[in-house]
Structures are given as C-alpha cells and as structure tokens.
Amino acid sequence: MGRKKKKQMKPWCWYCNREFDDEKILIQHQKAKHFKCHICYKKLYTGPGLAIHCMQVHKEKIDKVPNSLPGRNNTEIEIYGMEGIPEEDVKAHEKNKSKKTSD
C-alpha cells in the first residue's frame, strides 16, 4: 500500500463557481462571460481591464463584473484564470469540494 495521492483541484471560475478541465478553458470562459464589453463586445483579460476599457473608450463607468455571483462582482480584484483569487475563497472552495466528496 502506498500513500494516498492528494487529488488535484480542478480550475474553477471565482465569479460563477463553475469548474473546468483546464485553465485555458477557464480563461476563455472568463473572457467570454465576465470580461466582455457590453457595448463593442471586445473580450478583455481582467475585470479592472474591462472597467478601464469602458471608461476610456465608451466614457461609461462599470461598477461590477457581468454574470457574476452576488459578492463576487468586484471590478477591482485582478483575477486571470486561477491567479489573483483571494486566499480565503480558495480555502473555502477546497473545503466545500472535500465535504461534497466525503458525503
């Protein structure tokens, strides 16, 4: 008997809690669902990038990330894929996943 290998956590979207098979698909999802300009449909890389784009190009202020869960729509948090997710949210997600798998 060997050691039990720790299961690798799948990449997941902080804005909507959806899981993905790999980080490239997660980034495509974020660009299409959360970081797309509602005026010109340009796909950007981050929430702050979207806010800056809308302000500079369209003179419109964006105060929340579109299609996101309540409390997770902050445009000031710079998240790209799995990078930039607040540590407490990562831990809460891991705890949630381990609780579901043990049930």
MMTF fields as JSON, N, C-alpha, C and O atoms, coordinates in Angstrom:
{
  "mmtfVersion": "1.0.0",
  "mmtfProducer": "UNKNOWN",
  "numBonds": 411,
  "numAtoms": 412,
  "numGroups": 103,
  "numChains": 1,
  "numModels": 1,
  "chainsPerModel": [1],
  "groupsPerChain": [103],
  "chainIdList": ["A"],
  "bondAtomList": [4, 2, 8, 6, 12, 10, 16, 14, 20, 18, 24, 22, 28, 26, 32, 30, 36, 34, 40, 38, 44, 42, 48, 46, 52, 50, 56, 54, 60, 58, 64, 62, 68, 66, 72, 70, 76, 74, 80, 78, 84, 82, 88, 86, 92, 90, 96, 94, 100, 98, 104, 102, 108, 106, 112, 110, 116, 114, 120, 118, 124, 122, 128, 126, 132, 130, 136, 134, 140, 138, 144, 142, 148, 146, 152, 150, 156, 154, 160, 158, 164, 162, 168, 166, 172, 170, 176, 174, 180, 178, 184, 182, 188, 186, 192, 190, 196, 194, 200, 198, 204, 202, 208, 206, 212, 210, 216, 214, 220, 218, 224, 222, 228, 226, 232, 230, 236, 234, 240, 238, 244, 242, 248, 246, 252, 250, 256, 254, 260, 258, 264, 262, 268, 266, 272, 270, 276, 274, 280, 278, 284, 282, 288, 286, 292, 290, 296, 294, 300, 298, 304, 302, 308, 306, 312, 310, 316, 314, 320, 318, 324, 322, 328, 326, 332, 330, 336, 334, 340, 338, 344, 342, 348, 346, 352, 350, 356, 354, 360, 358, 364, 362, 368, 366, 372, 370, 376, 374, 380, 378, 384, 382, 388, 386, 392, 390, 396, 394, 400, 398, 404, 402, 408, 406],
  "bondOrderList": [1, 1, 1, 1, 1, 1, 1, 1, 1, 1, 1, 1, 1, 1, 1, 1, 1, 1, 1, 1, 1, 1, 1, 1, 1, 1, 1, 1, 1, 1, 1, 1, 1, 1, 1, 1, 1, 1, 1, 1, 1, 1, 1, 1, 1, 1, 1, 1, 1, 1, 1, 1, 1, 1, 1, 1, 1, 1, 1, 1, 1, 1, 1, 1, 1, 1, 1, 1, 1, 1, 1, 1, 1, 1, 1, 1, 1, 1, 1, 1, 1, 1, 1, 1, 1, 1, 1, 1, 1, 1, 1, 1, 1, 1, 1, 1, 1, 1, 1, 1, 1, 1],
  "groupList": [{"groupName": "MET", "atomNameList": ["N", "CA", "C", "O"], "elementList": ["N", "C", "C", "O"], "formalChargeList": [0, 0, 0, 0], "bondAtomList": [1, 0, 2, 1, 3, 2], "bondOrderList": [1, 1, 2], "singleLetterCode": "M", "chemCompType": "L-PEPTIDE LINKING"}, {"groupName": "GLY", "atomNameList": ["N", "CA", "C", "O"], "elementList": ["N", "C", "C", "O"], "formalChargeList": [0, 0, 0, 0], "bondAtomList": [1, 0, 2, 1, 3, 2], "bondOrderList": [1, 1, 2], "singleLetterCode": "G", "chemCompType": "PEPTIDE LINKING"}, {"groupName": "ARG", "atomNameList": ["N", "CA", "C", "O"], "elementList": ["N", "C", "C", "O"], "formalChargeList": [0, 0, 0, 0], "bondAtomList": [1, 0, 2, 1, 3, 2], "bondOrderList": [1, 1, 2], "singleLetterCode": "R", "chemCompType": "L-PEPTIDE LINKING"}, {"groupName": "LYS", "atomNameList": ["N", "CA", "C", "O"], "elementList": ["N", "C", "C", "O"], "formalChargeList": [0, 0, 0, 0], "bondAtomList": [1, 0, 2, 1, 3, 2], "bondOrderList": [1, 1, 2], "singleLetterCode": "K", "chemCompType": "L-PEPTIDE LINKING"}, {"groupName": "GLN", "atomNameList": ["N", "CA", "C", "O"], "elementList": ["N", "C", "C", "O"], "formalChargeList": [0, 0, 0, 0], "bondAtomList": [1, 0, 2, 1, 3, 2], "bondOrderList": [1, 1, 2], "singleLetterCode": "Q", "chemCompType": "L-PEPTIDE LINKING"}, {"groupName": "PRO", "atomNameList": ["N", "CA", "C", "O"], "elementList": ["N", "C", "C", "O"], "formalChargeList": [0, 0, 0, 0], "bondAtomList": [1, 0, 2, 1, 3, 2], "bondOrderList": [1, 1, 2], "singleLetterCode": "P", "chemCompType": "L-PEPTIDE LINKING"}, {"groupName": "TRP", "atomNameList": ["N", "CA", "C", "O"], "elementList": ["N", "C", "C", "O"], "formalChargeList": [0, 0, 0, 0], "bondAtomList": [1, 0, 2, 1, 3, 2], "bondOrderList": [1, 1, 2], "singleLetterCode": "W", "chemCompType": "L-PEPTIDE LINKING"}, {"groupName": "CYS", "atomNameList": ["N", "CA", "C", "O"], "elementList": ["N", "C", "C", "O"], "formalChargeList": [0, 0, 0, 0], "bondAtomList": [1, 0, 2, 1, 3, 2], "bondOrderList": [1, 1, 2], "singleLetterCode": "C", "chemCompType": "L-PEPTIDE LINKING"}, {"groupName": "TYR", "atomNameList": ["N", "CA", "C", "O"], "elementList": ["N", "C", "C", "O"], "formalChargeList": [0, 0, 0, 0], "bondAtomList": [1, 0, 2, 1, 3, 2], "bondOrderList": [1, 1, 2], "singleLetterCode": "Y", "chemCompType": "L-PEPTIDE LINKING"}, {"groupName": "ASN", "atomNameList": ["N", "CA", "C", "O"], "elementList": ["N", "C", "C", "O"], "formalChargeList": [0, 0, 0, 0], "bondAtomList": [1, 0, 2, 1, 3, 2], "bondOrderList": [1, 1, 2], "singleLetterCode": "N", "chemCompType": "L-PEPTIDE LINKING"}, {"groupName": "GLU", "atomNameList": ["N", "CA", "C", "O"], "elementList": ["N", "C", "C", "O"], "formalChargeList": [0, 0, 0, 0], "bondAtomList": [1, 0, 2, 1, 3, 2], "bondOrderList": [1, 1, 2], "singleLetterCode": "E", "chemCompType": "L-PEPTIDE LINKING"}, {"groupName": "PHE", "atomNameList": ["N", "CA", "C", "O"], "elementList": ["N", "C", "C", "O"], "formalChargeList": [0, 0, 0, 0], "bondAtomList": [1, 0, 2, 1, 3, 2], "bondOrderList": [1, 1, 2], "singleLetterCode": "F", "chemCompType": "L-PEPTIDE LINKING"}, {"groupName": "ASP", "atomNameList": ["N", "CA", "C", "O"], "elementList": ["N", "C", "C", "O"], "formalChargeList": [0, 0, 0, 0], "bondAtomList": [1, 0, 2, 1, 3, 2], "bondOrderList": [1, 1, 2], "singleLetterCode": "D", "chemCompType": "L-PEPTIDE LINKING"}, {"groupName": "ILE", "atomNameList": ["N", "CA", "C", "O"], "elementList": ["N", "C", "C", "O"], "formalChargeList": [0, 0, 0, 0], "bondAtomList": [1, 0, 2, 1, 3, 2], "bondOrderList": [1, 1, 2], "singleLetterCode": "I", "chemCompType": "L-PEPTIDE LINKING"}, {"groupName": "LEU", "atomNameList": ["N", "CA", "C", "O"], "elementList": ["N", "C", "C", "O"], "formalChargeList": [0, 0, 0, 0], "bondAtomList": [1, 0, 2, 1, 3, 2], "bondOrderList": [1, 1, 2], "singleLetterCode": "L", "chemCompType": "L-PEPTIDE LINKING"}, {"groupName": "HIS", "atomNameList": ["N", "CA", "C", "O"], "elementList": ["N", "C", "C", "O"], "formalChargeList": [0, 0, 0, 0], "bondAtomList": [1, 0, 2, 1, 3, 2], "bondOrderList": [1, 1, 2], "singleLetterCode": "H", "chemCompType": "L-PEPTIDE LINKING"}, {"groupName": "ALA", "atomNameList": ["N", "CA", "C", "O"], "elementList": ["N", "C", "C", "O"], "formalChargeList": [0, 0, 0, 0], "bondAtomList": [1, 0, 2, 1, 3, 2], "bondOrderList": [1, 1, 2], "singleLetterCode": "A", "chemCompType": "L-PEPTIDE LINKING"}, {"groupName": "THR", "atomNameList": ["N", "CA", "C", "O"], "elementList": ["N", "C", "C", "O"], "formalChargeList": [0, 0, 0, 0], "bondAtomList": [1, 0, 2, 1, 3, 2], "bondOrderList": [1, 1, 2], "singleLetterCode": "T", "chemCompType": "L-PEPTIDE LINKING"}, {"groupName": "VAL", "atomNameList": ["N", "CA", "C", "O"], "elementList": ["N", "C", "C", "O"], "formalChargeList": [0, 0, 0, 0], "bondAtomList": [1, 0, 2, 1, 3, 2], "bondOrderList": [1, 1, 2], "singleLetterCode": "V", "chemCompType": "L-PEPTIDE LINKING"}, {"groupName": "SER", "atomNameList": ["N", "CA", "C", "O"], "elementList": ["N", "C", "C", "O"], "formalChargeList": [0, 0, 0, 0], "bondAtomList": [1, 0, 2, 1, 3, 2], "bondOrderList": [1, 1, 2], "singleLetterCode": "S", "chemCompType": "L-PEPTIDE LINKING"}],
  "groupTypeList": [0, 1, 2, 3, 3, 3, 3, 4, 0, 3, 5, 6, 7, 6, 8, 7, 9, 2, 10, 11, 12, 12, 10, 3, 13, 14, 13, 4, 15, 4, 3, 16, 3, 15, 11, 3, 7, 15, 13, 7, 8, 3, 3, 14, 8, 17, 1, 5, 1, 14, 16, 13, 15, 7, 0, 4, 18, 15, 3, 10, 3, 13, 12, 3, 18, 5, 9, 19, 14, 5, 1, 2, 9, 9, 17, 10, 13, 10, 13, 8, 1, 0, 10, 1, 13, 5, 10, 10, 12, 18, 3, 16, 15, 10, 3, 9, 3, 19, 3, 3, 17, 19, 12],
  "groupIdList": [1, 2, 3, 4, 5, 6, 7, 8, 9, 10, 11, 12, 13, 14, 15, 16, 17, 18, 19, 20, 21, 22, 23, 24, 25, 26, 27, 28, 29, 30, 31, 32, 33, 34, 35, 36, 37, 38, 39, 40, 41, 42, 43, 44, 45, 46, 47, 48, 49, 50, 51, 52, 53, 54, 55, 56, 57, 58, 59, 60, 61, 62, 63, 64, 65, 66, 67, 68, 69, 70, 71, 72, 73, 74, 75, 76, 77, 78, 79, 80, 81, 82, 83, 84, 85, 86, 87, 88, 89, 90, 91, 92, 93, 94, 95, 96, 97, 98, 99, 100, 101, 102, 103],
  "secStructList": [7, 7, 7, 7, 7, 7, 7, 7, 7, 7, 7, 5, 7, 6, 6, 6, 7, 7, 5, 7, 1, 1, 2, 2, 2, 2, 2, 2, 2, 0, 0, 0, 0, 0, 1, 5, 7, 6, 6, 6, 7, 7, 5, 7, 1, 1, 2, 2, 2, 2, 2, 2, 2, 2, 2, 2, 2, 2, 7, 7, 7, 7, 7, 1, 7, 6, 6, 7, 7, 6, 6, 7, 7, 7, 6, 6, 1, 7, 7, 5, 6, 6, 5, 6, 7, 7, 2, 2, 2, 2, 2, 2, 2, 2, 2, 2, 2, 2, 2, 2, 2, 2, 7],
  "xCoordList": [0.836, 0.0, 0.874, 1.759, 0.624, 1.357, 0.544, -0.555, 1.115, 0.396, -0.739, -0.679, -1.767, -2.886, -2.478, -2.071, -2.593, -2.197, -3.266, -4.459, -2.831, -3.766, -4.356, -3.627, -5.669, -6.344, -6.137, -6.333, -5.739, -5.513, -6.86, -7.798, -6.949, -8.181, -8.337, -7.384, -9.544, -9.805, -9.851, -10.252, -9.436, -9.576, -11.058, -11.912, -11.352, -12.738, -12.81, -11.854, -13.977, -14.193, -14.656, -15.671, -13.905, -14.238, -15.557, -16.292, -15.852, -17.039, -18.347, -19.364, -18.337, -19.588, -19.498, -20.478, -18.339, -18.117, -18.154, -18.277, -18.052, -18.069, -16.682, -15.676, -16.625, -15.347, -15.024, -15.918, -13.72, -13.244, -12.167, -11.534, -11.963, -10.952, -9.54, -8.624, -9.351, -8.029, -8.136, -9.185, -7.032, -7.047, -7.258, -7.788, -6.856, -7.07, -8.558, -8.998, -9.326, -10.778, -11.396, -12.323, -10.89, -11.348, -11.119, -12.009, -9.934, -9.615, -10.529, -10.991, -10.794, -11.725, -13.11, -13.763, -13.551, -14.851, -14.905, -15.876, -13.845, -13.827, -13.877, -14.597, -13.124, -13.125, -14.495, -14.945, -15.16, -16.443, -17.615, -18.525, -17.601, -18.752, -18.606, -19.585, -17.406, -17.248, -16.481, -16.681, -15.613, -14.769, -15.069, -14.183, -16.313, -16.672, -17.418, -18.365, -16.975, -17.614, -19.029, -19.226, -20.003, -21.397, -21.747, -22.835, -20.828, -21.085, -20.484, -21.186, -19.176, -18.499, -18.141, -17.599, -18.438, -18.207, -16.736, -16.419, -15.849, -14.428, -14.212, -14.76, -13.395, -13.082, -11.782, -10.753, -11.842, -10.66, -10.188, -10.835, -9.064, -8.439, -8.787, -8.718, -9.163, -9.451, -10.611, -10.989, -11.166, -12.225, -11.765, -12.454, -10.587, -10.094, -9.843, -10.054, -9.394, -9.176, -10.475, -10.503, -11.557, -12.876, -13.349, -13.872, -13.166, -13.591, -12.828, -13.42, -11.515, -10.688, -11.088, -11.208, -11.294, -11.705, -13.008, -13.096, -14.017, -15.319, -15.214, -15.885, -14.37, -14.198, -13.478, -13.915, -12.387, -11.587, -12.228, -12.209, -12.79, -13.314, -14.756, -15.103, -15.592, -17.021, -17.487, -18.66, -16.596, -16.923, -18.062, -18.929, -18.036, -19.068, -18.404, -17.453, -18.92, -18.338, -19.004, -20.229, -18.165, -18.664, -18.317, -17.151, -19.312, -19.033, -19.076, -18.741, -19.489, -19.462, -19.201, -19.505, -18.628, -18.319, -19.621, -20.345, -19.933, -21.182, -21.225, -20.187, -22.43, -22.691, -21.949, -21.481, -21.838, -21.118, -22.064, -23.125, -21.646, -22.43, -22.438, -21.495, -23.488, -23.506, -22.302, -21.979, -21.651, -20.468, -19.18, -18.092, -19.287, -18.092, -18.031, -17.493, -18.584, -18.652, -17.749, -17.969, -16.75, -15.843, -14.914, -14.204, -14.917, -14.055, -12.628, -11.762, -12.36, -11.006, -10.1, -8.88, -10.67, -9.851, -9.372, -10.178, -8.06, -7.482, -7.317, -6.386, -8.247, -8.228, -8.062, -8.781, -7.092, -6.847, -6.694, -5.685, -7.674, -7.649, -7.792, -8.766, -6.806, -6.817, -5.955, -5.924, -5.263, -4.385, -5.184, -6.061, -4.871, -5.496, -6.731, -7.311, -7.141, -8.31, -7.935, -6.899, -8.765, -8.461, -8.266, -9.042, -7.229, -6.833, -7.971, -8.143, -8.751, -9.843, -10.909, -11.544, -11.111, -12.083, -11.573, -12.354, -10.265, -9.662, -9.839, -10.233, -9.547, -9.677, -11.134, -11.411, -12.057, -13.479, -13.943, -14.726, -13.457, -13.823, -13.288, -14.001, -12.034, -11.426, -12.2, -12.457, -12.561, -13.308, -14.67, -15.102, -15.328, -16.622, -16.522, -17.367, -15.476, -15.28, -15.006, -15.555, -14.154, -13.823, -15.043, -15.204, -15.889, -17.112, -18.066, -18.686, -18.184, -19.076, -18.58, -19.384, -17.261, -16.717, -16.785, -16.839, -16.782, -16.844, -18.274, -18.474, -19.266, -20.682, -21.114, -22.264],
  "yCoordList": [-1.193, 0.0, 1.247, 1.398, 2.106, 3.364, 4.472, 4.261, 5.642, 6.809, 7.188, 6.988, 7.737, 8.22, 9.546, 10.482, 9.607, 10.81, 11.893, 11.629, 13.095, 14.203, 14.549, 14.775, 14.587, 14.863, 16.323, 17.243, 16.503, 17.847, 18.55, 17.978, 19.785, 20.547, 21.068, 21.572, 20.939, 21.444, 22.969, 23.562, 23.607, 25.069, 25.448, 24.74, 26.55, 26.993, 28.514, 29.229, 28.979, 30.414, 31.038, 30.634, 32.017, 32.701, 33.469, 33.605, 33.964, 34.795, 33.997, 34.505, 32.745, 31.985, 30.579, 29.835, 30.202, 28.907, 27.7, 26.569, 27.909, 26.796, 26.169, 26.879, 24.832, 24.121, 23.807, 23.652, 23.714, 23.45, 22.376, 22.139, 21.727, 20.67, 21.226, 20.61, 22.395, 23.024, 24.543, 25.106, 25.19, 26.639, 27.431, 28.541, 26.882, 27.588, 27.752, 28.802, 26.713, 26.78, 27.762, 28.494, 27.778, 28.74, 30.171, 31.013, 30.453, 31.804, 32.19, 33.329, 31.253, 31.526, 31.861, 32.791, 31.103, 31.339, 32.735, 33.468, 33.098, 34.405, 35.53, 36.51, 35.398, 36.433, 36.55, 37.656, 35.418, 35.425, 35.822, 36.521, 35.387, 35.609, 36.797, 37.491, 37.035, 38.033, 39.281, 40.353, 39.161, 40.298, 40.803, 41.355, 40.625, 41.089, 42.418, 42.551, 43.397, 44.718, 44.588, 44.004, 45.129, 45.03, 46.013, 45.943, 46.93, 47.922, 47.482, 47.426, 47.168, 46.804, 45.319, 44.864, 44.56, 43.112, 42.701, 41.558, 43.627, 43.286, 42.415, 42.68, 41.365, 40.472, 40.923, 41.035, 41.18, 41.627, 40.529, 39.488, 40.757, 39.71, 39.745, 38.712, 40.918, 41.026, 41.995, 42.763, 41.945, 42.876, 44.327, 45.181, 44.624, 46.002, 46.447, 47.612, 45.521, 45.835, 46.225, 47.152, 45.52, 45.829, 47.2, 47.986, 47.484, 48.776, 49.93, 50.953, 49.765, 50.803, 50.987, 52.118, 49.885, 49.947, 50.737, 51.647, 50.395, 51.068, 52.554, 53.38, 52.891, 54.291, 55.078, 56.168, 54.534, 55.266, 55.297, 56.333, 54.186, 54.092, 54.583, 55.314, 54.191, 54.495, 55.552, 55.923, 56.045, 57.044, 56.557, 57.329, 55.255, 54.664, 53.939, 53.179, 54.186, 53.558, 52.203, 52.084, 51.194, 49.849, 49.588, 49.689, 49.254, 49.049, 47.585, 47.26, 46.685, 45.259, 44.397, 44.779, 43.225, 42.276, 41.587, 41.084, 41.555, 40.933, 39.421, 38.762, 38.887, 37.447, 36.82, 35.685, 37.543, 37.004, 36.844, 37.465, 35.996, 35.762, 37.01, 37.8, 37.198, 38.335, 38.287, 37.238, 39.416, 39.495, 39.153, 39.321, 38.677, 38.325, 39.143, 38.689, 40.338, 41.151, 42.383, 43.35, 42.354, 43.484, 43.65, 42.715, 44.842, 45.087, 45.435, 45.537, 45.62, 45.994, 44.798, 44.953, 43.615, 42.419, 41.902, 41.577, 41.83, 41.396, 39.875, 39.328, 39.214, 37.751, 37.363, 37.844, 36.478, 35.947, 34.439, 33.964, 33.692, 32.245, 31.96, 32.373, 31.245, 30.942, 31.923, 31.862, 32.816, 33.769, 34.952, 35.481, 35.355, 36.536, 36.251, 37.168, 34.99, 34.645, 34.811, 34.303, 35.521, 35.695, 34.347, 33.414, 34.26, 33.005, 32.376, 31.157, 33.213, 32.655, 31.994, 31.028, 32.509, 31.905, 30.579, 29.649, 30.488, 29.232, 28.163, 27.035, 28.519, 27.569, 27.143, 25.968, 28.091, 27.776, 26.837, 25.919, 27.068, 26.211, 24.792, 23.816, 24.68, 23.364, 22.619, 21.421, 23.34, 22.753, 22.246, 21.153, 23.047, 22.689, 21.427, 20.538, 21.358, 20.209, 18.945, 17.883, 19.063, 17.879, 17.405, 16.208, 18.333, 17.977, 17.212, 16.235, 17.657, 17.002, 15.611, 14.693, 15.44, 14.132, 13.125, 11.921, 13.595, 12.67, 12.238, 11.264, 12.955, 12.601, 11.374, 10.95],
  "zCoordList": [0.0, 0.0, 0.0, 0.842, -0.919, -0.968, -0.332, 0.179, -0.382, 0.143, -0.783, -1.997, -0.184, -0.976, -1.611, -0.923, -2.923, -3.646, -3.467, -3.617, -3.149, -2.985, -4.345, -5.31, -4.41, -5.669, -6.071, -5.276, -7.312, -7.848, -8.022, -8.577, -7.548, -7.67, -9.102, -9.695, -9.644, -10.995, -10.964, -9.963, -12.072, -12.136, -12.062, -12.597, -11.407, -11.267, -11.375, -11.077, -11.812, -12.009, -10.692, -10.125, -10.218, -8.973, -9.101, -8.123, -10.286, -10.489, -10.465, -9.992, -10.973, -11.05, -10.457, -10.496, -9.909, -9.245, -10.181, -9.71, -11.479, -12.429, -12.53, -12.522, -12.625, -12.739, -14.191, -15.022, -14.484, -15.837, -15.812, -14.783, -16.963, -17.046, -17.067, -16.522, -17.695, -17.621, -17.634, -17.944, -17.292, -17.077, -18.367, -18.323, -19.514, -20.786, -21.064, -21.532, -20.776, -20.978, -19.986, -20.332, -18.763, -17.749, -18.228, -18.105, -18.773, -19.249, -20.414, -20.481, -21.333, -22.439, -21.887, -22.359, -20.891, -20.254, -19.63, -19.817, -18.88, -18.222, -19.248, -19.058, -20.327, -21.364, -22.029, -22.33, -22.261, -22.96, -22.063, -22.51, -20.813, -19.927, -18.98, -18.702, -18.489, -17.433, -17.868, -17.297, -18.86, -19.24, -20.643, -21.296, -21.131, -22.466, -22.358, -21.584, -23.147, -23.157, -23.72, -24.785, -23.008, -23.441, -24.555, -25.126, -24.867, -25.91, -27.246, -28.256, -27.251, -28.504, -28.577, -29.584, -27.52, -27.444, -27.501, -27.832, -27.182, -27.1, -25.863, -24.793, -26.036, -24.915, -24.277, -24.943, -22.969, -22.24, -21.295, -21.179, -20.621, -19.814, -18.329, -17.662, -17.791, -16.358, -16.116, -17.0, -14.905, -14.509, -14.533, -15.09, -13.924, -13.996, -15.441, -15.779, -16.287, -17.707, -18.384, -19.193, -18.056, -18.611, -18.138, -18.927, -16.853, -16.294, -16.945, -17.289, -17.113, -17.74, -19.2, -19.669, -19.924, -21.33, -21.467, -22.291, -20.664, -20.76, -20.432, -21.051, -19.459, -19.075, -20.179, -20.548, -20.699, -21.684, -23.07, -23.736, -23.506, -24.869, -24.962, -25.89, -24.016, -24.106, -23.108, -23.117, -22.246, -21.211, -20.312, -19.903, -20.019, -19.168, -18.002, -18.188, -16.794, -15.6, -15.354, -15.333, -15.172, -14.85, -13.396, -13.012, -12.578, -11.154, -10.733, -9.594, -11.653, -11.311, -12.544, -13.674, -12.287, -13.356, -13.768, -12.909, -15.078, -15.524, -15.278, -15.216, -15.14, -14.984, -13.811, -13.908, -12.71, -11.552, -10.361, -10.293, -9.432, -8.223, -7.341, -7.387, -6.537, -5.609, -4.671, -4.112, -4.508, -3.654, -4.382, -3.83, -5.607, -6.387, -7.68, -8.69, -7.633, -8.837, -8.774, -9.504, -7.919, -7.719, -8.921, -9.293, -9.53, -10.697, -10.301, -11.17, -9.012, -8.593, -8.325, -8.274, -8.155, -7.92, -9.272, -10.144, -9.438, -10.714, -10.72, -10.129, -11.406, -11.497, -12.957, -13.833, -13.201, -14.544, -14.404, -13.883, -14.859, -14.647, -13.163, -12.534, -12.6, -11.166, -10.372, -9.143, -11.056, -10.374, -9.843, -10.526, -8.633, -8.048, -7.213, -6.631, -7.147, -6.333, -4.86, -4.43, -4.077, -2.652, -1.949, -2.153, -1.124, -0.459, 0.344, 0.332, 1.046, 1.858, 0.983, 1.407, -0.241, -1.153, -1.713, -1.914, -1.965, -2.43, -1.354, -1.651, -0.111, 1.001, 1.195, 1.435, 1.091, 1.245, 0.133, 0.378, -1.09, -2.222, -2.018, -2.253, -1.582, -1.321, -0.229, -0.343, 0.819, 1.938, 1.453, 1.818, 0.636, 0.064, -0.784, -0.692, -1.613, -2.501, -1.691, -1.984, -0.669, 0.133, 0.928, 1.165, 1.333, 2.061, 1.132, 1.551, -0.134, -1.094, -1.467, -1.628, -1.606, -1.99, -0.849, -1.096, 0.387, 1.53, 1.857, 2.582, 1.329, 1.594, 0.83, 0.942]
}
